Amino acid sequence: MMSIGLHGRIIGRPGRIGALGRLLEHMQRHEGVWLCNRAAIAQHWIVHHAKS
């Protein structure tokens, strides 16, 4: 798992937003990469690992 924290004043700089775009494109070119948010991770855990 890899988390990327983004702060508006930092990521909004032209050189950094371009790097983020290249990173996301690179990640999407690989099979099996799941780009998601915290809610999706929590829902996945509930469905697959939570005990009733």
Steps between C-alpha positions, in 0.01 A plus 500: 500500500622846417338819624554834332413800715421813302501855636343762276778758530771244431349278229356804320847609386545434125799264528340290770157458344673377183698245699181378666338458159796297374493284814129423461545418130789269584297322769202452271717331235561209737248219537355445846551854631197620693466879533250569775413718797471417870129424475562239229772334709269488802216354292732237354614402848141473626397280207803270510625493859239619750344231717128517566 
